[in-house]
Amino acid sequence: MDKDHLIELISNSLLYESKNSDSNKNLSDFKNYLERLNLDQLRTMSKEFIL
């Protein structure tokens, strides 16, 4: 998987889990954080969210 795909996968997983209005801003902040990670870090993180 490429970096963009992993970011979307993790973000969508979080969005599914929390559906309140405050979560949208938090999700945006978290997505920005994910974009700063390298591919290996994202792969490790995605394993936590997917499982």
C-alpha positions in Angstrom: 0.0 0.0 0.0 1.2 3.5 -0.6 1.2 6.3 1.9 -1.9 8.0 0.8 -3.9 4.8 0.9 -2.7 4.0 4.4 -3.6 7.5 5.6 -7.1 7.2 4.2 -7.5 3.7 5.6 -6.6 4.9 9.1 -8.6 8.1 8.9 -11.7 6.3 7.7 -11.4 3.8 10.5 -11.3 6.6 13.0 -14.2 8.4 11.4 -16.3 5.3 11.6 -15.6 4.9 15.3 -16.4 8.5 16.3 -19.2 10.3 14.7 -19.6 13.4 16.8 -19.0 17.0 15.5 -15.8 17.5 17.5 -14.3 14.5 15.9 -14.2 16.2 12.5 -11.6 18.7 13.7 -9.7 16.1 15.6 -9.7 13.8 12.6 -8.3 16.6 10.4 -5.5 17.2 12.9 -4.8 13.5 13.1 -4.7 13.3 9.3 -2.1 16.1 9.2 -0.1 14.1 11.8 -0.3 11.0 9.7 1.0 12.8 6.6 4.2 13.6 8.5 4.9 10.0 9.3 7.0 7.8 7.0 5.6 4.8 5.2 6.9 2.2 7.8 5.4 4.1 10.6 2.0 4.2 8.8 2.2 0.5 8.1 2.8 -0.2 11.8 -0.1 2.1 12.8 -2.5 0.6 10.3 -2.0 -2.8 11.7 -3.4 -1.5 15.0 -6.5 0.0 13.3 -7.2 -2.8 10.9 -7.1 -5.6 13.5 
